Amino acid sequence: MGAKKLRMCVVTAGQLSTCPRMVKAADALADDGYAVTLVSSNGWADWAAEADRELYATRNGRWRWVCVNWDQRSASTTRFRSRIRSKLAKELVNRFGAKRLPLRILGDAHIRINRELLAATVRQESDFIYGGGSALVATAAAAAKSNTPFGLDLEDFHSAEEVGQIGTVEEIERRLLQRSIFLTAGSAAIAEGYRAKYKLRVEPINNTFPLRLLAPSPQVTGEPLKIYWFSQTIGRGRGLEEAVRALGLADISAQLYLRGRPASGYVSDLSSLAQTVAPKLALLVLPPAAPDRMVELAQGYDVGLSLEQHSPLNRELCLTNKAFIYILAGLAVVFTNTAGQRHIASELREGAYIYEQGDVASLAAALRRWADDRNRLQRAKETSWLAAQRRWHWEHHEERGRLLSIIRNAIAERS
């Protein structure tokens, strides 16, 4: 009889299909010999519920899935109670300030299903808990209740991301981060931001994805130039208006494909802008999709847009899923010159173009060069794919390997 597997609980407040980072962690830990349970939720996005089930089915029992359901139709009582609890917690924060309140109240103010996540995590009877995102309080509280060591993942610079919570997230970080056995972050810039703020060691694990067994075909399409962008939400503050203006200034025939769930009225406004300033541009909206399909779905386009903004600070520091999806799909990539994206843009060399946010003329010139010189575009796409093979994929020792090493060392030190 073999040795008993260590029980690992991975916790995310989101849905499986909206949190690929923690799904990849669960996959890696299961493949490394741990008995893994992934705790997530259902209630954020209607489209994601079926995608969650499909994603889990592809894992063929590699890990267990525990879902906290707060969906309006199937768990209306939980949804109602969690909303009232969160509303009251936010009122307490507004009245007394985050520093004067217990962590339980701060967790409720931060995310409505904090207590449901906590209860679900405690029930797993784990040897180690690894949680991230909005599940920081639930992770730490479950670890305290069960006397279990834990690590925290900081995919975003959370206290530089939340608006209107009067220091709630910053107070959560101040109390919890130093108690974690280890800390991981979604980019080198986010890791450095946390190090500078709290004087703690934080290890960057990028939002890379598995390398496909078959190389994507980087064949350059004919006219018009096909440009791709995706996110969970299609809305303002993502640089899309700037891209539309640049395509108009470039005076090229182009198609801009946007994948995600449109914010109310936004696509109509963006279409009106395109009709005014970029008459040769066709704007097309695609539905959200599960993370396992994103590389495949990005193939066939020419250019991917990664237009992170300088404000709020988290957007300046982040390095998102989309950058790595584009590279793995063999697209040329446009980056804004942010702290989080600067390094990878320079690594891609001819495969990328980096410009200063607001410099529409510079972006227009780059897009025009790729549209006019298809050999240049072909080289850019091939360079991007070669970079994915060389470094920017999940199986690389600096990504999956680093995460597994961090966890092994943490467990060994506690043994």
MIKOL-201775 format. One record per residue (C-alpha): residue number from 1; x, z, y. Coordinates in Angstrom, 2 decimals, decimal comma. Layout:
! MIKOL-201775
> NUM|X|Z|Y;
...
***
This chain:
! MIKOL-201775
> 1|0,00|0,00|0,00;
> 2|1,38|-1,00|3,41;
> 3|1,78|1,29|6,36;
> 4|-1,33|1,95|8,40;
> 5|-1,62|-0,34|11,40;
> 6|-1,43|1,22|14,84;
> 7|-4,79|0,98|16,59;
> 8|-4,65|-0,75|19,96;
> 9|-7,58|-0,89|22,39;
> 10|-7,49|-3,57|25,11;
> 11|-9,97|-2,99|27,94;
> 12|-11,33|-5,33|30,61;
> 13|-14,36|-4,91|32,85;
> 14|-15,06|-8,63|32,82;
> 15|-16,35|-11,01|30,17;
> 16|-14,14|-12,58|27,51;
> 17|-14,42|-16,02|29,05;
> 18|-13,61|-14,82|32,54;
> 19|-10,61|-12,66|31,56;
> 20|-8,21|-14,87|29,59;
> 21|-5,30|-12,55|30,40;
> 22|-6,63|-9,68|28,27;
> 23|-7,80|-12,04|25,52;
> 24|-4,24|-13,35|25,26;
> 25|-2,97|-9,76|25,10;
> 26|-5,39|-9,01|22,24;
> 27|-4,30|-12,17|20,41;
> 28|-0,62|-11,33|20,80;
> 29|-1,02|-7,72|19,67;
> 30|-3,10|-8,69|16,64;
> 31|-0,53|-11,31|15,64;
> 32|2,18|-8,67|16,02;
> 33|0,54|-6,45|13,43;
> 34|-1,66|-4,07|15,43;
> 35|-5,30|-3,31|14,61;
> 36|-6,84|-4,47|17,89;
> 37|-10,20|-3,82|19,52;
> 38|-11,05|-5,57|22,78;
> 39|-13,65|-3,87|24,99;
> 40|-15,28|-6,14|27,58;
> 41|-18,72|-6,51|29,17;
> 42|-21,65|-8,87|29,51;
> 43|-23,60|-9,15|32,76;
> 44|-21,39|-10,88|35,31;
> 45|-22,18|-14,54|34,64;
> 46|-25,03|-16,16|32,69;
> 47|-22,91|-19,10|31,57;
> 48|-20,21|-16,84|30,14;
> 49|-22,39|-15,08|27,53;
> 50|-22,50|-18,05|25,15;
> 51|-18,88|-18,91|25,97;
> 52|-17,91|-15,35|25,00;
> 53|-19,56|-15,69|21,59;
> 54|-17,93|-19,06|20,99;
> 55|-14,52|-17,73|21,99;
> 56|-14,80|-14,71|19,71;
> 57|-15,89|-16,91|16,79;
> 58|-12,64|-18,87|17,07;
> 59|-10,62|-15,66|16,52;
> 60|-11,84|-15,38|12,93;
> 61|-11,63|-11,60|12,84;
> 62|-8,11|-11,27|14,28;
> 63|-9,47|-8,45|16,46;
> 64|-12,70|-6,54|16,94;
> 65|-14,89|-7,09|19,97;
> 66|-16,94|-4,32|21,57;
> 67|-19,21|-5,47|24,39;
> 68|-20,75|-3,26|27,09;
> 69|-24,01|-5,04|27,82;
> 70|-25,57|-4,72|31,26;
> 71|-27,28|-8,10|31,37;
> 72|-30,50|-8,25|33,39;
> 73|-32,60|-9,61|30,53;
> 74|-31,23|-7,77|27,51;
> 75|-30,04|-4,48|29,06;
> 76|-32,17|-3,96|32,16;
> 77|-32,10|-0,15|31,91;
> 78|-28,29|-0,03|31,85;
> 79|-28,16|-2,50|34,70;
> 80|-30,60|-0,45|36,81;
> 81|-28,90|2,89|36,14;
> 82|-25,43|1,52|36,79;
> 83|-26,54|-0,03|40,08;
> 84|-28,08|3,23|41,34;
> 85|-25,02|5,22|40,23;
> 86|-22,61|2,84|41,93;
> 87|-24,68|2,77|45,11;
> 88|-24,70|6,58|45,30;
> 89|-20,97|6,72|44,63;
> 90|-20,27|4,29|47,46;
> 91|-22,41|6,37|49,80;
> 92|-20,37|9,45|48,87;
> 93|-17,14|7,57|49,59;
> 94|-18,51|6,45|52,95;
> 95|-19,54|10,01|53,84;
> 96|-16,65|12,10|52,54;
> 97|-13,76|9,65|52,11;
> 98|-12,06|8,56|48,90;
> 99|-9,35|11,24|49,00;
> 100|-11,86|14,11|48,77;
> 101|-13,77|12,82|45,74;
> 102|-13,11|13,10|41,99;
> 103|-11,79|10,08|40,14;
> 104|-15,06|9,68|38,25;
> 105|-16,93|9,00|41,52;
> 106|-14,24|6,59|42,71;
> 107|-14,51|4,69|39,45;
> 108|-18,29|4,43|39,83;
> 109|-17,85|3,17|43,40;
> 110|-15,31|0,60|42,29;
> 111|-17,33|-0,85|39,40;
> 112|-20,89|-0,09|38,38;
> 113|-20,23|0,02|34,61;
> 114|-17,27|2,40|34,87;
> 115|-18,90|5,08|32,71;
> 116|-20,19|2,63|30,11;
> 117|-16,68|1,18|29,73;
> 118|-15,25|4,68|29,48;
> 119|-17,69|5,70|26,73;
> 120|-17,11|2,49|24,76;
> 121|-13,33|2,90|24,96;
> 122|-13,38|6,54|23,85;
> 123|-15,41|5,61|20,77;
> 124|-12,64|3,33|19,49;
> 125|-10,30|6,22|18,48;
> 126|-7,17|4,28|19,40;
> 127|-3,46|5,07|19,23;
> 128|-2,81|3,27|22,53;
> 129|-5,01|1,86|25,29;
> 130|-4,09|-1,10|27,52;
> 131|-6,53|-1,86|30,33;
> 132|-6,59|-3,76|33,55;
> 133|-8,49|-5,13|36,51;
> 134|-11,54|-3,10|37,47;
> 135|-11,20|-1,03|34,26;
> 136|-8,31|1,09|35,58;
> 137|-10,36|4,29|35,88;
> 138|-12,19|3,75|32,59;
> 139|-8,87|3,17|30,82;
> 140|-7,16|6,25|32,23;
> 141|-10,22|8,49|31,78;
> 142|-10,70|7,38|28,17;
> 143|-7,02|8,06|27,51;
> 144|-7,35|11,55|28,99;
> 145|-10,49|12,33|26,95;
> 146|-8,92|11,19|23,68;
> 147|-5,37|12,38|24,42;
> 148|-4,11|8,81|24,00;
> 149|-1,20|7,15|25,85;
> 150|-2,11|4,18|28,02;
> 151|-0,67|1,28|30,00;
> 152|-2,23|-0,51|32,95;
> 153|-2,28|-4,17|33,89;
> 154|-2,40|-5,19|37,56;
> 155|-3,29|-8,86|37,44;
> 156|-4,04|-8,68|41,16;
> 157|-2,83|-6,46|43,98;
> 158|-6,15|-4,65|43,84;
> 159|-5,83|-2,45|46,93;
> 160|-4,95|-5,59|48,93;
> 161|-7,95|-7,42|47,52;
> 162|-11,02|-5,22|47,91;
> 163|-12,91|-5,21|51,19;
> 164|-15,31|-2,59|52,48;
> 165|-14,55|0,23|50,05;
> 166|-12,78|2,48|52,57;
> 167|-9,63|3,10|50,57;
> 168|-11,37|3,51|47,19;
> 169|-9,06|1,20|45,25;
> 170|-5,94|2,43|46,99;
> 171|-6,84|6,02|46,14;
> 172|-7,46|5,03|42,50;
> 173|-4,03|3,41|42,39;
> 174|-2,36|6,38|44,04;
> 175|-3,74|8,76|41,43;
> 176|-3,46|6,63|38,31;
> 177|-0,47|4,32|38,41;
> 178|2,11|7,07|38,10;
> 179|0,33|8,42|35,00;
> 180|0,55|5,12|33,13;
> 181|3,25|4,74|30,45;
> 182|4,00|1,28|31,82;
> 183|2,63|-1,15|34,39;
> 184|2,37|-4,93|34,14;
> 185|1,44|-7,34|36,95;
> 186|0,15|-10,90|37,26;
> 187|3,12|-12,28|39,19;
> 188|6,61|-11,34|40,31;
> 189|5,35|-11,05|43,90;
> 190|2,54|-8,67|42,90;
> 191|4,99|-6,60|40,85;
> 192|7,31|-6,37|43,83;
> 193|4,41|-5,44|46,12;
> 194|3,45|-2,54|43,88;
> 195|7,08|-1,45|43,51;
> 196|7,48|-1,36|47,28;
> 197|4,22|0,52|47,85;
> 198|4,40|3,15|45,10;
> 199|8,09|3,18|44,09;
> 200|7,16|2,49|40,47;
> 201|8,55|0,05|37,93;
> 202|6,19|-2,88|37,36;
> 203|6,87|-5,73|34,92;
> 204|5,55|-9,22|35,76;
> 205|3,68|-11,09|33,02;
> 206|2,55|-14,48|34,33;
> 207|-0,87|-16,01|33,70;
> 208|0,54|-18,65|31,40;
> 209|-1,36|-20,25|28,52;
> 210|-0,42|-21,39|25,00;
> 211|1,59|-24,59|24,76;
> 212|-0,38|-27,36|23,12;
> 213|1,00|-28,74|19,87;
> 214|0,48|-32,28|21,11;
> 215|1,88|-33,25|24,48;
> 216|-0,75|-34,39|26,99;
> 217|-0,70|-38,04|27,86;
> 218|0,56|-38,19|31,45;
> 219|-0,68|-41,73|31,96;
> 220|-1,38|-42,36|35,62;
> 221|-4,92|-43,44|36,29;
> 222|-5,77|-46,40|38,44;
> 223|-7,52|-46,18|41,77;
> 224|-8,84|-43,84|43,00;
> 225|-6,54|-40,82|42,91;
> 226|-8,15|-38,13|40,70;
> 227|-7,68|-34,60|42,05;
> 228|-8,73|-31,43|40,22;
> 229|-9,46|-27,83|41,18;
> 230|-11,20|-25,02|39,31;
> 231|-12,14|-21,39|39,69;
> 232|-14,95|-19,11|38,57;
> 233|-16,61|-19,64|41,97;
> 234|-16,52|-22,72|44,19;
> 235|-16,60|-21,29|47,70;
> 236|-14,93|-20,64|51,00;
> 237|-11,45|-19,25|51,46;
> 238|-9,92|-21,43|48,74;
> 239|-8,36|-24,16|50,88;
> 240|-10,83|-26,84|49,82;
> 241|-11,87|-27,74|53,35;
> 242|-8,21|-28,33|54,17;
> 243|-7,84|-30,58|51,12;
> 244|-10,86|-32,64|52,18;
> 245|-9,49|-33,06|55,71;
> 246|-6,09|-34,07|54,33;
> 247|-7,64|-36,70|52,06;
> 248|-9,51|-38,08|55,03;
> 249|-6,34|-38,22|57,11;
> 250|-4,48|-39,88|54,22;
> 251|-7,15|-42,62|54,29;
> 252|-7,02|-43,13|50,51;
> 253|-9,69|-43,61|47,89;
> 254|-9,90|-40,39|45,90;
> 255|-12,13|-38,29|43,71;
> 256|-12,07|-34,50|44,06;
> 257|-13,37|-32,70|40,97;
> 258|-14,38|-29,04|41,39;
> 259|-15,07|-26,94|38,30;
> 260|-16,88|-23,61|38,65;
> 261|-20,09|-22,01|39,79;
> 262|-20,92|-23,07|43,39;
> 263|-21,58|-20,37|45,96;
> 264|-24,95|-20,82|47,62;
> 265|-24,92|-23,77|50,01;
> 266|-21,17|-24,30|49,81;
> 267|-21,01|-27,65|48,00;
> 268|-23,59|-29,10|50,37;
> 269|-21,48|-28,00|53,35;
> 270|-18,30|-29,37|51,79;
> 271|-20,02|-32,68|51,01;
> 272|-21,16|-32,95|54,61;
> 273|-17,59|-32,37|55,76;
> 274|-16,33|-35,03|53,35;
> 275|-18,87|-37,57|54,58;
> 276|-17,72|-36,93|58,14;
> 277|-13,94|-36,81|57,81;
> 278|-13,18|-38,44|54,42;
> 279|-15,61|-41,32|53,77;
> 280|-13,43|-42,68|50,91;
> 281|-13,63|-39,37|49,03;
> 282|-16,07|-38,75|46,18;
> 283|-16,83|-35,08|45,53;
> 284|-17,86|-34,14|41,97;
> 285|-18,87|-30,70|40,63;
> 286|-18,25|-29,70|37,00;
> 287|-19,67|-26,67|35,12;
> 288|-17,61|-23,56|34,29;
> 289|-15,87|-23,55|30,91;
> 290|-14,20|-21,13|28,52;
> 291|-10,47|-20,46|29,04;
> 292|-9,49|-21,89|25,65;
> 293|-10,70|-25,31|26,82;
> 294|-9,19|-25,35|30,30;
> 295|-5,95|-27,19|29,50;
> 296|-7,82|-29,87|27,57;
> 297|-10,36|-30,25|30,37;
> 298|-7,63|-30,61|33,02;
> 299|-6,07|-33,58|31,28;
> 300|-6,89|-37,01|32,62;
> 301|-6,54|-36,06|36,28;
> 302|-3,59|-36,85|38,53;
> 303|-3,12|-33,89|40,86;
> 304|-4,07|-30,20|40,61;
> 305|-4,66|-28,10|43,73;
> 306|-3,38|-24,51|43,91;
> 307|-4,17|-23,68|47,53;
> 308|-3,86|-19,90|47,74;
> 309|-4,31|-18,46|51,23;
> 310|-2,16|-15,99|53,19;
> 311|-5,03|-13,54|53,63;
> 312|-6,00|-11,21|52,10;
> 313|-2,56|-10,07|50,94;
> 314|-3,49|-10,39|47,25;
> 315|-3,93|-14,16|47,68;
> 316|-0,46|-14,35|49,28;
> 317|1,09|-12,64|46,24;
> 318|-0,91|-13,98|43,31;
> 319|0,03|-16,75|40,89;
> 320|-3,24|-17,75|39,29;
> 321|-4,36|-19,32|36,03;
> 322|-4,90|-22,68|37,68;
> 323|-1,22|-23,27|38,46;
> 324|-0,26|-22,92|34,80;
> 325|-3,24|-24,88|33,52;
> 326|-2,23|-27,84|35,70;
> 327|1,35|-27,74|34,45;
> 328|0,32|-27,53|30,79;
> 329|-2,08|-30,42|31,33;
> 330|0,72|-32,56|32,80;
> 331|-0,59|-32,84|36,37;
> 332|1,34|-33,10|39,59;
> 333|0,63|-29,88|41,50;
> 334|0,08|-29,11|45,19;
> 335|0,93|-25,54|46,23;
> 336|0,53|-23,72|49,49;
> 337|3,72|-21,95|50,52;
> 338|2,85|-18,39|49,52;
> 339|5,12|-15,66|48,18;
> 340|3,44|-15,84|44,79;
> 341|3,77|-19,61|44,39;
> 342|7,07|-20,40|46,07;
> 343|9,29|-19,88|43,03;
> 344|7,31|-21,95|40,57;
> 345|6,94|-24,77|43,11;
> 346|10,72|-24,95|43,44;
> 347|11,08|-24,77|39,63;
> 348|8,83|-27,81|39,21;
> 349|10,94|-29,86|41,64;
> 350|9,52|-33,41|41,64;
> 351|6,44|-32,21|39,75;
> 352|5,08|-30,30|42,75;
> 353|4,58|-30,47|46,49;
> 354|4,55|-27,30|48,56;
> 355|3,27|-27,18|52,15;
> 356|2,41|-24,64|54,82;
> 357|-1,24|-23,62|54,93;
> 358|-2,85|-25,39|57,88;
> 359|-0,43|-28,33|57,91;
> 360|-3,04|-30,94|57,07;
> 361|-0,78|-33,82|58,11;
> 362|1,94|-32,76|55,64;
> 363|-0,55|-32,49|52,78;
> 364|-2,08|-35,84|53,70;
> 365|1,35|-37,51|53,64;
> 366|2,13|-36,11|50,18;
> 367|-1,19|-37,26|48,72;
> 368|-0,74|-40,68|50,29;
> 369|2,73|-41,02|48,72;
> 370|1,36|-40,29|45,26;
> 371|-1,58|-42,65|45,78;
> 372|0,63|-45,49|47,04;
> 373|3,53|-45,05|44,59;
> 374|2,17|-44,66|41,08;
> 375|5,66|-44,56|39,59;
> 376|6,41|-41,52|41,75;
> 377|3,14|-39,95|40,57;
> 378|4,01|-40,71|36,94;
> 379|7,40|-39,00|37,33;
> 380|5,74|-35,99|38,95;
> 381|3,32|-35,59|36,04;
> 382|6,05|-35,95|33,44;
> 383|8,25|-33,45|35,28;
> 384|5,39|-30,96|35,34;
> 385|4,81|-31,24|31,59;
> 386|8,54|-30,88|30,85;
> 387|8,54|-27,67|32,89;
> 388|5,64|-26,38|30,77;
> 389|7,62|-27,07|27,60;
> 390|10,79|-25,51|28,96;
> 391|9,45|-22,32|30,51;
> 392|5,85|-22,04|31,68;
> 393|3,88|-21,30|28,52;
> 394|2,52|-18,13|26,92;
> 395|4,76|-18,23|23,84;
> 396|7,91|-17,97|25,98;
> 397|9,92|-14,78|25,45;
> 398|9,50|-13,85|29,13;
> 399|5,70|-13,88|28,77;
> 400|4,18|-12,93|25,40;
> 401|7,53|-11,66|24,18;
> 402|7,97|-9,41|27,21;
> 403|4,50|-7,91|26,85;
> 404|5,04|-7,12|23,17;
> 405|8,46|-5,63|23,88;
> 406|7,06|-3,40|26,63;
> 407|4,32|-2,09|24,33;
> 408|6,65|-1,56|21,35;
> 409|9,08|0,39|23,51;
> 410|6,29|2,50|25,01;
> 411|4,96|3,41|21,58;
> 412|8,44|4,12|20,21;
> 413|9,18|6,49|23,10;
> 414|5,98|8,41|22,37;
> 415|6,65|8,70|18,64;
***
